[in-house]
Amino acid sequence: MTHRVPALVVGGGISGLVCAYALQKAGIEVQLVEASARPGGVIHSIARDGFLLERGPQSFAGTAALRKLCAELAISDQLLQAPPRAPRYVLIDGALHPVPLSPPAFFTSSLINAQTKWALLRDVFGKTVPPDADESVAAFVRRKFSPQLLDRLVAPFVSGIYAGDPERLSIRSAFPQLHEAEKVTGSIVRGMLRLPKAKKGSRERPTLQTFREGNETLVRALSNRLGAALCAQTSVSGISRQSDGSFDVRLSRDGSEESASAKFLIFATPADVTAKLLGQLDSSFESLLAPIEYAAVAVVSLGYRKNDVGHSLQGFGFLVPRSAGLRNLGTVWNSSLFPGRAPEGHALLTSFVGGTTDPAAATLKPEELAILIHREISPLLSIKSGPVFSHVTIWPRALPQYNLGHGDRLAAVAKLLARFPGVWLTGNYLRGPAIGSCVEQSLAVAEEVRESLSP
Ligand SMILES: Cc1cc2nc3c(=O)[nH]c(=O)nc-3n(C[C@H](O)[C@H](O)[C@H](O)COP(=O)(O)OP(=O)(O)OC[C@H]3O[C@@H](n4cnc5c(N)ncnc54)[C@H](O)[C@@H]3O)c2cc1C
């Protein structure tokens, strides 16, 4: 059976859901196909034994676009906000220290040496020019500040976002605002202070949020709005271009093959899947998109009786520099941030293992990962007894890496895409992996599709 649909969105993670929703809202007939039975991609909340855990992202920054989306979906009343001043800790010399987040805290912190403080002053009052060539995050921090800042604060922060290697991540692709700040003003601090003024409406610092029943509330609300336009358990296995410029799409559903004809194709699939599908139109897509590296990450959620935990757990959690010699990348104290994450008298702690600097970690068995994390966090948090609850998720391809050359790669993809009018890309490997970035990008793509229909 072949059916015609003006717009077909492939992939029902947050990127595809938001894009399809925005197209539908604009009055464009759309179909969203999602390979698995459950939409949401890596966003997956689970309620079990009184604990409410997240298998993927633990929370998200409440950006203006996300707030507006929640209001439209009538789920704003379910939003929970993390305490905005919750301290974040970093493990240095075997103990947890609060991360200095304000300028006075930075200059008085004993974690930061004089060389780094002096480098910061030099940045505030001086002027530097970024190199023409793509620069790694590590090289950028060493050039502008110090190796100590890289090891103690920047690298752990980078692994918290990308689970990546600062020696390979590109500063201009992974943190474009920092690159832009230096390029425009010659100073990171001056440039970052100027940024909110240039970007109208973004003066507010987004706080971390989730929903009362977990991040999946957003997925469910979008899926409900899409209704029959969302086809789960349906994957795209092939595409070809027709002589009239439309696309013939082969779909597999419940073991049977179907085809659809679409004028607009929006790929919201991971880079490797997009590479294979678009490679059927032009093999250059495959050679450009397939090499984008993804970090494997294991998410280990452990529940403890509060009486067994000596630490107060007041705060966001802690990050672990690689020099500390642990495999844990960091631990979020979920039940300290949001209510309803653990039964009365219990605490839920979620840790991350793996990333591109420790790919072997994600090959461990779930039981081994739970034991490893319990062993590593127990002395830091004075935990006296084993966990009463444990859940482990291993994502073999969790997070895309914006490594050196990523910007040139995406520019080449954009150039190639110009030869295929009607095809758009969205997803977390393009303009930021955060949920907020995926939402903004998907709304922008939907707007481009809408504009292409206007006379
Ligand atoms: C462990 C982890 C922790 C994270 N922590 C945070 C955080 O704290 N805050 C934050 O903002 N972000 C976080 N992120 C990042 C963020 O969650 C993701 O980048 C974002 O959700 C990705 O959404 P997506 O729709 O682009 O991709 P995905 O969620 O990967 O969705 C892609 C979808 O495409 C479908 N698909 C694949 N092939 C086909 C096919 N052939 N046909 C049809 N469908 C197909 C897949 O089934 C999937 O549903 C985290 C991510 C992970 C993995």
The ligand as an SDF file (V2000), in Angstrom:
LIG
                    3D

 53 58  0  0  0  0  0  0  0  0999 V2000
   22.5770    9.1990   29.3410 C   0  0  0  0  0  0  0  0  0  0  0  0
   22.1630   10.5430   28.7880 C   0  0  0  0  0  0  0  0  0  0  0  0
   22.1040   11.6350   29.6460 C   0  0  0  0  0  0  0  0  0  0  0  0
   21.6990   12.8770   29.1500 C   0  0  0  0  0  0  0  0  0  0  0  0
   21.5690   13.9240   30.0060 N   0  0  0  0  0  0  0  0  0  0  0  0
   21.0030   15.0810   29.5690 C   0  0  0  0  0  0  0  0  0  0  0  0
   20.6360   16.1030   30.4930 C   0  0  0  0  0  0  0  0  0  0  0  0
   20.8010   15.9540   31.7080 O   0  0  0  0  0  0  0  0  0  0  0  0
   20.0520   17.2340   29.9880 N   0  0  0  0  0  0  0  0  0  0  0  0
   19.8250   17.4030   28.6570 C   0  0  0  0  0  0  0  0  0  0  0  0
   19.3060   18.4550   28.2390 O   0  0  0  0  0  0  0  0  0  0  0  0
   20.1550   16.4370   27.7560 N   0  0  0  0  0  0  0  0  0  0  0  0
   20.7280   15.2900   28.1820 C   0  0  0  0  0  0  0  0  0  0  0  0
   21.0350   14.3010   27.2970 N   0  0  0  0  0  0  0  0  0  0  0  0
   20.9210   14.5610   25.8590 C   0  0  0  0  0  0  0  0  0  0  0  0
   19.4990   14.5110   25.3210 C   0  0  0  0  0  0  0  0  0  0  0  0
   18.6830   13.7110   26.1250 O   0  0  0  0  0  0  0  0  0  0  0  0
   19.5150   13.9540   23.8820 C   0  0  0  0  0  0  0  0  0  0  0  0
   20.5080   14.5970   23.1210 O   0  0  0  0  0  0  0  0  0  0  0  0
   18.1710   14.1330   23.1930 C   0  0  0  0  0  0  0  0  0  0  0  0
   17.1140   13.6370   23.9950 O   0  0  0  0  0  0  0  0  0  0  0  0
   18.2340   13.4250   21.8350 C   0  0  0  0  0  0  0  0  0  0  0  0
   16.9940   13.5180   21.1870 O   0  0  0  0  0  0  0  0  0  0  0  0
   16.8640   13.1410   19.6320 P   0  0  0  0  0  0  0  0  0  0  0  0
   15.4260   13.1300   19.3080 O   0  0  0  0  0  0  0  0  0  0  0  0
   17.7370   14.0580   18.8270 O   0  0  0  0  0  0  0  0  0  0  0  0
   17.5100   11.6910   19.4820 O   0  0  0  0  0  0  0  0  0  0  0  0
   17.0320   10.2430   20.0870 P   0  0  0  0  0  0  0  0  0  0  0  0
   16.4770   10.4270   21.4470 O   0  0  0  0  0  0  0  0  0  0  0  0
   18.2180    9.3870   19.9040 O   0  0  0  0  0  0  0  0  0  0  0  0
   15.8580    9.8220   19.1120 O   0  0  0  0  0  0  0  0  0  0  0  0
   16.0630    9.2620   17.8280 C   0  0  0  0  0  0  0  0  0  0  0  0
   14.8780    8.3650   17.5180 C   0  0  0  0  0  0  0  0  0  0  0  0
   14.9910    7.8490   16.1750 O   0  0  0  0  0  0  0  0  0  0  0  0
   14.4490    6.5380   16.1670 C   0  0  0  0  0  0  0  0  0  0  0  0
   14.9290    5.8130   14.9750 N   0  0  0  0  0  0  0  0  0  0  0  0
   16.1730    5.3230   14.7420 C   0  0  0  0  0  0  0  0  0  0  0  0
   16.2200    4.7400   13.5320 N   0  0  0  0  0  0  0  0  0  0  0  0
   14.9920    4.8650   12.9710 C   0  0  0  0  0  0  0  0  0  0  0  0
   14.4100    4.4810   11.7010 C   0  0  0  0  0  0  0  0  0  0  0  0
   15.1210    3.8460   10.7640 N   0  0  0  0  0  0  0  0  0  0  0  0
   13.1090    4.7720   11.4640 N   0  0  0  0  0  0  0  0  0  0  0  0
   12.3670    5.4150   12.3940 C   0  0  0  0  0  0  0  0  0  0  0  0
   12.8700    5.8080   13.6000 N   0  0  0  0  0  0  0  0  0  0  0  0
   14.1650    5.5430   13.8780 C   0  0  0  0  0  0  0  0  0  0  0  0
   14.9670    5.9590   17.4840 C   0  0  0  0  0  0  0  0  0  0  0  0
   14.2080    4.8150   17.8610 O   0  0  0  0  0  0  0  0  0  0  0  0
   14.7920    7.1400   18.4300 C   0  0  0  0  0  0  0  0  0  0  0  0
   13.5340    7.1170   19.0820 O   0  0  0  0  0  0  0  0  0  0  0  0
   21.4120   13.0270   27.7620 C   0  0  0  0  0  0  0  0  0  0  0  0
   21.4880   11.9150   26.9120 C   0  0  0  0  0  0  0  0  0  0  0  0
   21.8400   10.6790   27.4110 C   0  0  0  0  0  0  0  0  0  0  0  0
   21.8740    9.4800   26.5000 C   0  0  0  0  0  0  0  0  0  0  0  0
  1  2  1  0
  2  3  1  0
  2 52  2  0
  3  4  2  0
  4  5  1  0
  4 50  1  0
  5  6  2  0
  6  7  1  0
  6 13  1  0
  7  8  2  0
  7  9  1  0
  9 10  1  0
 10 11  2  0
 10 12  1  0
 12 13  2  0
 13 14  1  0
 14 15  1  0
 14 50  1  0
 15 16  1  0
 16 17  1  0
 16 18  1  0
 18 19  1  0
 18 20  1  0
 20 21  1  0
 20 22  1  0
 22 23  1  0
 23 24  1  0
 24 25  2  0
 24 26  1  0
 24 27  1  0
 27 28  1  0
 28 29  2  0
 28 30  1  0
 28 31  1  0
 31 32  1  0
 32 33  1  0
 33 34  1  0
 33 48  1  0
 34 35  1  0
 35 36  1  0
 35 46  1  0
 36 37  1  0
 36 45  1  0
 37 38  2  0
 38 39  1  0
 39 40  1  0
 39 45  2  0
 40 41  1  0
 40 42  2  0
 42 43  1  0
 43 44  2  0
 44 45  1  0
 46 47  1  0
 46 48  1  0
 48 49  1  0
 50 51  2  0
 51 52  1  0
 52 53  1  0
M  END
$$$$
